[in-house]
Amino acid sequence: MQHHQGVYNPPIAHYRHFKTKPEWNDHIAKIIGKDGCHFIRMTMRSGCKYIWYNEKEGVIELWGPHAVLRNAQRMVEEHIRSIVYEIETA
């Protein structure tokens, strides 16, 4: 299955999601990165197959092997905390 940037096309894989916080909403573009670069980097580094921001549901979705999903969520959450901190302390 091919995956294209910016197109919702999750793989057949284990799934996990977590709710976004209201204070993240103003920063979501920077969290995701230009052309999804931050989500793409975290997808590769975490061993996930797919990371997606579902704006309608207010969640970040993680797709991939069950064994990597919890750590992938931690990685994404840490990235978000660092972006929000960077913006709020600038």
VENGIVEN-V593599 format. One record per helix or strand. SS is the DSSP state (H for helix, E for strand). FROM is the first residue (numbers start at 0). TO is the last residue. Records with the same first field share a line. If there is no record, write none. Layout:
SS: FROM-TO + FROM-TO
This chain:
E: 13-18 + 47-53 + 58-63
H: 21-31 + 33-45 + 65-87
